[in-house]
Amino acid sequence: MANSNLKVSPVREQAIQPGAGRKVLARIGHMPHGRAEVLTEPTFHALLTHERRRAERSRKPFVLMLLEMHPVHAKSVAASLSERVSDVIAGATRETDLIGWYEEGRILAVIFAELNVEEGAPITELLRSKIESALRESIGTKNAAKIVITTHIFPESWDQGITERPADSKLYPELSEKATKKRFPLVIKRSIDILGSGLLLLVLAPVFAAIALAIKLTSKGPVIFEQERLGQFGKSFKCLKFRTMYTNNDAKIHREYVQSFIAGQAKNEKAQSGERAVYKLTNDPRVTTVGRFLRKTSLDEFPQFWNVLCGEMSLVGPRPPVQYEFEMYDYWHRRRVLELKPGVTGLWQVNGRSRTCFDDMVRLDLRYSQTWSIWLDLKILLATPFAVVAGDGAH
C-alpha cells in the first residue's frame, strides 16, 4: 500500500547529458561477478517486485532482460548450456545487476538497475548488443542464435497517448502467479459476472427502454455513449453509458478538472465552502436535465452490464480510467489498473463515492485487489444499492 504522505506529481522522464547511455555500457563488463550466482525463480520474482517499488519511489528506471533458451533434448546439455550462459552474463554485467531464473531452467533474466535514461536513448538496444556480443564470443554464433533475448523497461511509457498498448505483463510475474493460486475463485467470480449481468440485462430491459425514451425525447443524439477506457493492464475498451450530456460538447472542461483533482489542485463549490473537493464536476453545464437524474441515481452506468457480459469488466472492481486521467497518474497510481478487471461498482463507490480524494480512492482500489475474495465481492454488491439510494457523493 502506498505511503499516505506520497504526493502526486506529473510523470516525467529522467534527463541526463547526451551519451550517458554509452557511459553506462562502458562500465558493463568492468565489474564482473566472477562465478555466476543465479537466483532461484521465487527469489528473482520477489526481487523484481521490490525493484518496481523502488523505481516508483526513486523514478530511476530499470531494464529487465529475458534470455529464453531454445529447448534441447538432453538435460545434461541443457544444464551445461545454461551454466555457460549464466557465466557469460555474470561476466558482462555489473555487481549491482541481478541475475536469476525468470522461469526455472528455461528463461534466464537480468535486472539492470539504477540506469539514467535520457529521452529517446536506445538503452535497451545497447544492452542487448552488449550481451549478444558476449554470448557469440563465448559460446559461439550457433549456440547464441538459439537464445531469444527480449528487453522490458520500467516504468513503461503508458502516458504517451498509446491507448492500444497494454502494460508489459513480463514485468509483473507475481500477478500471473496470484491468478494461478486463485484460479478457482476467479472462475467463480467470472461465473457470477456472467449470470449477474445477464440476469440484470433481462430484468432491467423495461427500465432501459424507459431511460432510452426519456433521453431521445429531451435531447438530440444517440442513447448510448461510448468512451475509450483503460482496462486491466492498460488495455483499452469501449465503456458503455447512457448519454447524459448534450452532443458535440467540449471534453476540455472535464479533462482540466480531473487532472487538477488528481494533482490535488481542484476547486469547486463544495471545496470553497470548506468541504472536500469531489471527483466529479458539480453543476456541469454539458449535462442534460435527464442526465443529472441518471448520474445522481447511477442509472447511466447500467449499460456497462454488457461490458461485464463481454468480459471487459467485472461487476466489482476499480473504475476504469480515461486516457487523459491516466496521463496524470503517479507510478504507484497505475497499480490500480493492473491486478483485476475494472468494475461497475467497487470499494470506493460504497465508501463515500465521489467525496473520496483521489489518493484515498486509489488506496481503496489497492486494498480491494490485495484482499479480494468472493465474500468481499458479495458484500460490496449488497452495499451498492444502499450507496446508490443514499446518493452520498453522487453527481
C-alpha positions as CSV (number, residue, x, y, z in Angstrom):
1,M,0.0,0.0,0.0
2,A,1.3,3.4,-0.9
3,N,2.5,5.8,1.9
4,S,-0.2,8.3,2.8
5,N,2.3,11.2,2.6
6,L,3.2,10.4,-1.0
7,K,2.3,13.3,-3.3
8,V,1.1,13.1,-6.9
9,S,3.3,14.7,-9.5
10,P,3.3,14.6,-13.3
11,V,5.2,11.7,-14.9
12,R,8.5,12.9,-16.2
13,E,11.4,11.0,-17.7
14,Q,14.9,11.3,-16.2
15,A,17.0,13.7,-18.3
16,I,20.8,13.4,-18.3
17,Q,23.7,14.5,-20.6
18,P,23.9,13.1,-24.1
19,G,25.9,9.9,-24.4
20,A,25.2,8.8,-20.9
21,G,23.7,5.6,-22.1
22,R,27.0,4.7,-23.7
23,K,28.8,5.6,-20.4
24,V,26.6,3.1,-18.6
25,L,27.5,0.4,-21.1
26,A,31.2,1.3,-20.9
27,R,31.1,0.3,-17.2
28,I,29.4,-3.1,-18.1
29,G,32.0,-5.8,-18.1
30,H,34.5,-4.0,-15.9
31,M,32.9,-5.2,-12.7
32,P,32.5,-9.0,-13.2
33,H,30.6,-11.2,-10.8
34,G,33.1,-14.0,-11.2
35,R,31.3,-17.3,-10.9
36,A,27.6,-16.8,-11.7
37,E,25.3,-16.9,-8.7
38,V,21.9,-17.4,-10.3
39,L,18.9,-16.6,-8.1
40,T,16.0,-19.1,-7.9
41,E,12.7,-18.3,-9.7
42,P,10.8,-17.3,-6.5
43,T,13.6,-15.2,-5.2
44,F,14.1,-13.4,-8.5
45,H,10.4,-12.7,-8.9
46,A,10.3,-11.2,-5.3
47,L,13.3,-9.0,-6.1
48,L,11.7,-7.9,-9.4
49,T,8.6,-6.8,-7.5
50,H,10.9,-5.0,-5.0
51,E,12.8,-3.3,-7.8
52,R,9.5,-2.0,-9.3
53,R,8.5,-0.5,-5.9
54,R,12.0,1.1,-5.7
55,A,11.7,2.6,-9.2
56,E,8.2,4.0,-8.3
57,R,9.8,5.9,-5.4
58,S,13.1,6.9,-6.9
59,R,11.9,7.5,-10.5
60,K,15.1,5.8,-11.7
61,P,14.2,3.2,-14.4
62,F,15.5,-0.3,-14.8
63,V,15.7,-2.8,-17.6
64,L,14.5,-6.4,-17.4
65,M,16.3,-8.6,-19.9
66,L,15.0,-12.1,-20.6
67,L,17.1,-14.8,-22.3
68,E,14.9,-17.7,-23.4
69,M,16.8,-20.9,-24.1
70,H,15.9,-23.0,-27.1
71,P,14.7,-26.4,-25.9
72,V,17.3,-29.2,-26.2
73,H,16.7,-32.9,-25.9
74,A,19.4,-33.9,-23.4
75,K,19.0,-32.5,-19.9
76,S,22.8,-32.6,-19.3
77,V,23.4,-30.5,-22.5
78,A,20.7,-28.0,-21.4
79,A,22.2,-27.7,-17.9
80,S,25.7,-27.2,-19.3
81,L,24.5,-24.5,-21.8
82,S,22.5,-22.7,-19.1
83,E,25.6,-22.7,-16.8
84,R,27.8,-21.3,-19.6
85,V,25.3,-18.6,-20.5
86,S,24.9,-17.6,-16.8
87,D,28.7,-17.3,-16.5
88,V,28.8,-15.1,-19.7
89,I,26.0,-12.9,-18.3
90,A,27.8,-12.6,-14.9
91,G,31.0,-11.5,-16.7
92,A,29.2,-8.9,-18.8
93,T,27.2,-7.2,-16.1
94,R,27.8,-5.1,-13.1
95,E,27.8,-6.4,-9.5
96,T,24.7,-4.2,-8.9
97,D,22.8,-6.1,-11.6
98,L,20.7,-9.1,-10.6
99,I,20.8,-12.5,-12.4
100,G,18.2,-15.1,-11.8
101,W,15.7,-17.5,-13.3
102,Y,12.5,-15.9,-14.6
103,E,11.4,-19.4,-15.4
104,E,13.5,-22.1,-13.9
105,G,15.7,-23.9,-16.3
106,R,14.3,-22.1,-19.4
107,I,14.3,-18.3,-19.1
108,L,17.3,-16.6,-17.6
109,A,16.8,-13.0,-16.5
110,V,18.8,-9.9,-15.7
111,I,17.7,-6.7,-13.9
112,F,19.9,-3.7,-14.9
113,A,19.1,-1.3,-12.1
114,E,19.9,2.3,-11.4
115,L,20.1,3.4,-15.1
116,N,20.0,7.0,-16.1
117,V,17.9,7.1,-19.3
118,E,17.7,10.2,-21.4
119,E,14.6,10.7,-23.6
120,G,15.0,8.7,-26.8
121,A,18.2,6.9,-25.7
122,P,18.2,3.3,-27.1
123,I,19.4,1.9,-23.8
124,T,17.7,-1.4,-24.3
125,E,19.3,-1.9,-27.7
126,L,22.7,-1.0,-26.3
127,L,22.3,-3.6,-23.5
128,R,21.1,-6.2,-25.9
129,S,24.0,-5.6,-28.3
130,K,26.5,-5.9,-25.4
131,I,25.1,-9.3,-24.2
132,E,24.7,-10.7,-27.7
133,S,28.3,-9.9,-28.5
134,A,29.5,-11.5,-25.2
135,L,27.4,-14.7,-25.9
136,R,28.7,-15.1,-29.5
137,E,32.3,-14.7,-28.3
138,S,31.9,-17.3,-25.5
139,I,29.5,-20.0,-26.7
140,G,29.7,-19.5,-30.5
141,T,27.3,-18.0,-33.0
142,K,25.3,-21.2,-33.4
143,N,24.5,-21.6,-29.7
144,A,23.9,-17.8,-29.3
145,A,21.3,-17.9,-32.1
146,K,19.3,-20.4,-30.0
147,I,18.8,-17.8,-27.3
148,V,15.9,-15.4,-27.8
149,I,16.6,-12.1,-26.0
150,T,13.9,-9.6,-25.1
151,T,14.1,-6.4,-23.1
152,H,11.5,-4.7,-20.9
153,I,11.9,-1.2,-19.4
154,F,10.1,0.1,-16.2
155,P,8.4,2.5,-15.8
156,E,6.5,1.8,-19.1
157,S,5.5,4.7,-21.3
158,W,1.8,4.3,-20.8
159,D,1.3,8.1,-20.8
160,Q,2.4,8.7,-24.3
161,G,-1.1,8.6,-25.9
162,I,-0.8,4.9,-26.9
163,T,-4.2,3.6,-25.7
164,E,-4.0,0.3,-27.6
165,R,-0.8,-0.8,-25.9
166,P,-1.4,-2.8,-22.7
167,A,1.1,-3.0,-19.9
168,D,4.0,-5.3,-20.2
169,S,3.0,-8.4,-18.2
170,K,6.6,-9.7,-18.1
171,L,7.3,-7.0,-15.5
172,Y,4.6,-8.4,-13.2
173,P,5.1,-12.2,-12.9
174,E,3.6,-12.2,-9.4
175,L,0.2,-11.3,-10.9
176,S,0.1,-14.4,-13.0
177,E,1.2,-16.4,-10.0
178,K,-1.5,-14.9,-7.9
179,A,-4.1,-15.6,-10.6
180,T,-2.9,-19.2,-10.7
181,K,-3.3,-19.6,-7.0
182,K,-6.8,-18.1,-7.1
183,R,-7.8,-19.8,-10.3
184,F,-11.0,-21.4,-8.8
185,P,-12.2,-18.2,-7.0
186,L,-11.6,-16.3,-10.3
187,V,-13.7,-18.8,-12.2
188,I,-16.5,-18.3,-9.6
189,K,-16.1,-14.5,-10.0
190,R,-16.4,-14.7,-13.7
191,S,-19.5,-17.1,-13.4
192,I,-21.1,-14.5,-11.1
193,D,-20.3,-11.8,-13.6
194,I,-21.9,-13.7,-16.5
195,L,-25.0,-14.8,-14.5
196,G,-25.4,-11.5,-12.7
197,S,-25.0,-9.2,-15.8
198,G,-27.1,-11.5,-18.0
199,L,-30.0,-11.5,-15.5
200,L,-29.8,-7.8,-14.9
201,L,-29.9,-7.0,-18.6
202,L,-33.1,-9.1,-18.9
203,V,-34.8,-7.9,-15.7
204,L,-34.0,-4.3,-16.3
205,A,-34.9,-4.3,-20.0
206,P,-38.1,-2.2,-19.4
207,V,-36.1,0.3,-17.3
208,F,-33.6,0.6,-20.2
209,A,-36.4,1.2,-22.6
210,A,-37.9,4.0,-20.4
211,I,-34.5,5.7,-20.0
212,A,-33.8,5.5,-23.7
213,L,-37.1,7.1,-24.5
214,A,-36.5,9.9,-21.9
215,I,-33.1,10.6,-23.5
216,K,-34.4,10.7,-27.0
217,L,-37.4,13.0,-26.1
218,T,-35.3,15.6,-24.3
219,S,-32.1,15.9,-26.3
220,K,-30.6,15.1,-29.7
221,G,-28.1,12.4,-30.2
222,P,-27.6,8.7,-29.5
223,V,-28.9,6.9,-26.4
224,I,-25.7,5.1,-25.7
225,F,-22.4,6.9,-25.2
226,E,-19.2,5.0,-25.9
227,Q,-16.0,6.1,-24.3
228,E,-12.5,4.7,-24.6
229,R,-11.4,3.5,-21.1
230,L,-8.3,1.6,-19.9
231,G,-9.0,-1.9,-18.5
232,Q,-6.7,-4.4,-16.9
233,F,-3.0,-4.0,-17.8
234,G,-3.9,-0.8,-19.7
235,K,-5.8,-2.5,-22.5
236,S,-8.4,-0.1,-24.0
237,F,-12.0,-0.9,-24.5
238,K,-15.3,0.9,-25.2
239,C,-17.1,1.6,-21.9
240,L,-20.9,2.0,-22.4
241,K,-23.1,4.5,-20.6
242,F,-26.4,6.1,-21.2
243,R,-25.8,9.5,-22.7
244,T,-26.1,12.2,-20.0
245,M,-24.6,15.2,-21.9
246,Y,-25.5,17.3,-24.9
247,T,-23.8,16.2,-28.1
248,N,-20.8,18.0,-29.5
249,N,-19.6,19.2,-26.1
250,D,-16.1,20.1,-25.3
251,A,-14.3,17.5,-23.1
252,K,-11.7,20.1,-22.1
253,I,-13.7,21.2,-19.1
254,H,-13.7,17.7,-17.6
255,R,-10.1,17.0,-18.6
256,E,-8.8,20.0,-16.9
257,Y,-10.8,19.4,-13.8
258,V,-9.9,15.8,-13.4
259,Q,-6.2,16.5,-14.0
260,S,-6.3,19.3,-11.4
261,F,-8.1,17.0,-8.9
262,I,-5.6,14.2,-9.3
263,A,-2.8,16.8,-8.7
264,G,-4.6,18.0,-5.6
265,Q,-5.4,21.4,-7.0
266,A,-9.1,21.0,-7.8
267,K,-11.6,23.6,-6.6
268,N,-15.4,23.6,-6.7
269,E,-18.3,24.9,-4.8
270,K,-18.1,22.3,-2.0
271,A,-14.4,22.8,-1.6
272,Q,-14.8,26.6,-1.3
273,S,-17.4,26.1,1.4
274,G,-15.0,24.0,3.5
275,E,-15.9,20.6,2.2
276,R,-13.6,18.2,0.4
277,A,-13.4,18.5,-3.4
278,V,-15.3,15.8,-5.3
279,Y,-14.0,13.6,-8.1
280,K,-16.8,14.7,-10.5
281,L,-17.7,18.2,-11.7
282,T,-20.7,19.6,-10.0
283,N,-23.2,21.8,-12.0
284,D,-21.6,20.7,-15.2
285,P,-23.2,22.8,-18.0
286,R,-22.8,20.0,-20.5
287,V,-25.2,17.6,-18.6
288,T,-28.8,17.4,-19.6
289,T,-31.7,17.5,-17.2
290,V,-32.4,13.8,-17.6
291,G,-28.7,13.2,-17.4
292,R,-28.4,14.8,-13.9
293,F,-31.1,12.4,-12.7
294,L,-29.3,9.4,-14.3
295,R,-26.0,10.4,-12.8
296,K,-27.4,11.1,-9.3
297,T,-29.0,7.6,-9.3
298,S,-26.1,5.9,-11.2
299,L,-28.6,4.7,-13.8
300,D,-26.3,5.9,-16.5
301,E,-23.9,3.1,-15.6
302,F,-26.4,0.3,-16.4
303,P,-25.2,-0.4,-20.0
304,Q,-21.9,-1.5,-18.5
305,F,-23.5,-4.8,-17.6
306,W,-23.0,-5.5,-21.3
307,N,-19.2,-4.8,-20.8
308,V,-19.3,-7.3,-17.9
309,L,-21.1,-9.9,-20.0
310,C,-18.4,-9.5,-22.7
311,G,-15.6,-9.9,-20.2
312,E,-14.2,-6.4,-20.5
313,M,-15.3,-5.5,-17.0
314,S,-16.5,-7.2,-13.8
315,L,-19.4,-6.4,-11.5
316,V,-16.9,-5.5,-8.8
317,G,-13.5,-3.8,-9.4
318,P,-11.7,-0.5,-9.7
319,R,-13.3,2.1,-12.0
320,P,-11.7,2.2,-15.5
321,P,-9.9,5.5,-16.2
322,V,-10.0,7.5,-19.4
323,Q,-6.7,8.2,-21.1
324,Y,-6.2,11.8,-20.1
325,E,-6.9,10.8,-16.5
326,F,-4.3,8.1,-16.7
327,E,-1.7,10.5,-18.1
328,M,-1.7,12.3,-14.7
329,Y,-1.2,9.2,-12.6
330,D,1.9,8.8,-10.5
331,Y,3.6,5.5,-10.9
332,W,2.0,4.0,-7.8
333,H,-1.5,5.0,-9.0
334,R,-1.0,2.8,-12.1
335,R,-1.2,-0.3,-10.0
336,R,-5.0,0.1,-9.7
337,V,-5.5,-0.9,-13.3
338,L,-3.2,-3.9,-13.2
339,E,-4.4,-6.6,-10.9
340,L,-8.1,-7.0,-11.6
341,K,-10.6,-6.1,-14.3
342,P,-12.4,-2.8,-13.8
343,G,-15.8,-3.0,-12.2
344,V,-19.2,-1.4,-12.3
345,T,-19.1,-0.9,-8.6
346,G,-16.3,-1.2,-6.0
347,L,-14.9,-0.5,-2.6
348,W,-14.6,3.2,-3.5
349,Q,-18.3,3.5,-4.5
350,V,-19.6,2.1,-1.2
351,N,-17.1,4.2,0.9
352,G,-18.1,7.8,0.0
353,R,-18.0,7.6,-3.8
354,S,-17.0,11.0,-5.3
355,R,-16.4,12.5,-1.9
356,T,-13.2,10.5,-1.5
357,C,-10.0,12.3,-2.5
358,F,-8.1,10.7,-5.4
359,D,-5.2,9.2,-3.4
360,D,-7.7,7.6,-1.0
361,M,-9.7,6.3,-3.9
362,V,-6.5,4.6,-5.2
363,R,-5.7,3.2,-1.8
364,L,-9.2,1.7,-1.6
365,D,-8.7,0.1,-5.0
366,L,-5.3,-1.3,-4.0
367,R,-6.8,-2.6,-0.7
368,Y,-9.5,-4.3,-2.7
369,S,-7.0,-6.0,-5.1
370,Q,-4.8,-7.2,-2.2
371,T,-7.7,-8.5,0.0
372,W,-10.0,-9.6,-2.8
373,S,-12.3,-12.6,-2.2
374,I,-15.7,-13.8,-3.4
375,W,-17.1,-12.9,0.1
376,L,-15.8,-9.3,-0.3
377,D,-17.4,-9.0,-3.8
378,L,-20.7,-10.1,-2.3
379,K,-20.5,-7.6,0.5
380,I,-19.8,-4.8,-2.0
381,L,-22.6,-5.9,-4.3
382,L,-25.1,-5.9,-1.3
383,A,-23.9,-2.5,-0.1
384,T,-24.1,-0.8,-3.6
385,P,-27.9,-0.4,-3.7
386,F,-27.8,1.4,-0.4
387,A,-25.0,3.7,-1.5
388,V,-27.0,4.5,-4.7
389,V,-30.2,5.2,-2.8
390,A,-28.3,7.4,-0.3
391,G,-26.7,9.3,-3.2
392,D,-23.8,10.1,-0.9
393,G,-21.1,11.7,-3.1
394,A,-23.0,11.1,-6.3
395,H,-23.2,13.8,-9.0
